[in-house]
Amino acid sequence: MMRSLFFLLMLMVPSLVYAVDVPTFSISLGESEDPESWFTGLKIIAGLTVLSLAPSILVMMTSFTRILIVFAFLRMALGTQQSPPTQILVGLALFMTMFIMMPVWNQIDSKALTPYLNEEISQAEAMEKAIDPLRAFMLRQTREDDLILFINAAEIEKPQAAEETPMFVLIPAFVISELRTAFEIGFLIYIPFVVLDLVVASVLMSMGMMMLPPVMISLPLKIILFVLVDGWHLITASLLQSFR
């Protein structure tokens, strides 16, 4: 998977592939009478800038967004503040993303990376073949209404087939579809915990214990309820099922 991911990053900055052919290099500003060398330096700087943003771009094109938002809703519903820590949730979301996206990475490896390294296809062909599995994955998770929204906003003709959808249209449509799905799952997670909060608050009110914060009683009850129903298993299973 890491080899396929690195391959995608390199394809996103093709100027670096050809500009850097030694293990170490340096970039300096100075006078030059050759416009070509000046332009090459600008391409390297632009490529490094894009490369620094490439991981964030690729994260937005995978299942990471939905998983992390659902985990954030779960922590808020439990009311456990910073437990589990953010680093734990992000790490779990990353490993689940690797698991979910593994078939996509395998397709990129077999259809684009390996033929490119064997010099069987050109860089342009490798880029196109590497994007196709990602496009297919995003199309499966994107709502048609969101796709039409960006197609109309871009003022382009509606593609004859979904596979012909431009990436600059598909990516934002995919992201807002993921946000909607994540919020729907987060709402369903919140319901049982809100009901438990209401029950605890009502019981305390009926006992005349109005000065006792309900969260002091409901928090341990929510934690033990989540453990008894094997909450992490249920949440993880639901997330995996949502991507099928």
N, C-alpha and C positions, 0 to 999 in steps of 0.2 A: 504493500500500500504506500509506504513512504517513498518508494522509487517512483510510483505513478504520480504522487503528489508533487514531488520535486520536478518531475518532467513537465507537469502542467505549469508550474511556476516559471520554468525556463522558457516555455513556449510563449508565455505572456510577455516576455521581454526578449524578443529574438535578436535585438541589437547586441545584447550582452553575449549571446552565444558566439557571435562572430567577432566581437570586439576584443574579447578576453580569451587568449589562447595560451596563457602562462599562469602558473599558480599564484603569482603576486603581481600587482600592478599599482601604479600611483597616478593620481589625477592632480594636475597643477594648472594654474592660470598664468598665462604669459602671452607675449606678443608672438604672432605667427603671420607669415605672408601667404600661407596656404589655407584657403577657405575650407578645403576638405577636412583638414585636421581639426579645425575649429568646430565644424559641424559634427565630426565624430565624437569629440569631447562632450558636446551637448547631448548627443544620443546616449552616451554612457550615463550621464547624470540623470537624464529622464528615465532611463531603464532602471537605475538603482532606486529612484523614487517610486516607480511602479512596483518594483520587487518588494519594497517595504510594505506596500499596501496589499500585495497579492494574497497573503494568508487571510486577511480580513475579508477580501472579496470571495475567496473560496469557501470560507466559513458560511457566508451568506447564501451559498449555492448548495448547501448540504442540509442535513437534518438537525444540525446543531442548534439553530435558532429555536425551533419548537421545543426541543428537549430542555434547554436551559430555562426558558420561560415557564414551562410547566413545573420544573423543580423550584423556581422562585415563588410561584403561586403556592406550592405545597408548603414551603417554609413559612410563608405569611399566614396560611390557613392554620397551621399548627401553633403559630404564635411563639415559636422558640427563638426569636430574635436572630442571632448569628449561629445557630446550630441546626443542621450541619454547616460548617464554615463554607464561605463562597468558593474557596480553592477546591474543596471536596466536590461540590456540586459541578463546578466547571470541569474538573478532571473526569468525573463520572459521565458528564455530557459528552466530553471528547471521546472517551472510549466507546460509549454507545454509538456515537456518530461513526467511528471507525468500523464498528460491527455492522451497522445498517448500510453503510456506503461500500462495504467490501466488494459486493458483486459489481458495482460501478467501477471501482478501482481495477478489478480483475479484467474487465472489458477494456479499459483504457490501456492496461499493460499489454494485453494480447493483440489488440487491434491497432494501437498507435505507438506505444513506447518500444516494444520489441522490434517491430518492422522498421521503425525509424533508426534504432541503434544498429540494426543490421544493414542499414542503407538500402532498404527495399522501397521506401517511400520518401518523398520530399518532406521538408519541414511544414509546408502549407498543408499537405495531405495529412500529416500527423496531427496538426492542430485541429483540422476538421474532424478527424476520426476520434480525437480525444474529447472534443466537445459533445459529440453525438450521445454518448451514454449519460452525461450530465444533463443534457437537454431532455432526454427521455425521462429521467428521474424527476426533474422539475415539472415536466408537463403532467405527470401522473398525480402530483400533489397540488397543482395550481387549479383554482376555480376558473371556470369559463368566464364568469362576469369580470373577474379581476384582469384576465387576459384581454378581454374586449375593451376594458377601460383604458389600458395603456396603448392598445392598437389604435383606438380612436384619438387618444391624446397625441400620439405620434403622427397622426394623419397619414397613415399608410394603408394600403389595400389589405383586406383580410386575407391571410395566407390560405391557399387551397387545401393544404394539409397542416396539421399541427406541428409536424416535424420541420416545417419551413419557417416557423416563428423566429424572428431575429432575437438574439440573446439580449440586446439592450431593452427589448420589450418584455421578454420572458422573466428576466431576473427580478425586476421590481414587482411584477405580478406574483411571482413565486413567494417573495418575502412577505407581502401583505396577506397572502393566503395562509402562510405559515403562522403569522401573527393571529389571524382569526381562529385558526384551528387550536393554537396554543391557549387562547383566551377561553374558547369553548371547553377545553379539557380542564382549565383552571377553575372555571365556574362550577363544573361538576364536582371537583375536589372540594371546593369551599362549602357546598351545601351541608354535608353531614356535620362538619365542624361548627357551622353557624347554628344548626339545630341544637347541638350540644351546648353551645354558649347560651342560647335562649332558655333551655331547660334549667341549667345551673342558675342563671339569673332569676328565673321565676321561683325556683326553690328557695333561694336566699331571700328574695323579697317576701315570700310567704312566711318565712321564719323570722322576719323582722331584722335580718342581718344586713341592713342597707349600707352600712359602713364598710363591709368586707368586699373588696374588689372581686367580682366573679371570676376574673382571669386566674386568681390564685387557686381556685378550685377546679376550674375547667381545664387548665393547662395539663396537669398530670393525668386527668381523665382522657384528654385528647391523645396524649402520648401513649397511654396504655391501650386505648381503643385502636390506634394506628398499628401498634405492635401485634395485638391479638388478631387483627384481620390480615396480618402480613402485608402491610401497606406498600412497602417498597417493591414487593413482588407484583402486586396488583398494578401499581403505577408503571413499572417497567414493562409489564406484559401489555398494558394498554397502549403505551407509546410505540412499542414494536408493532403491535397490530395495526396502529393507525397509519403506518407507512406501507402496508401491504395493499 
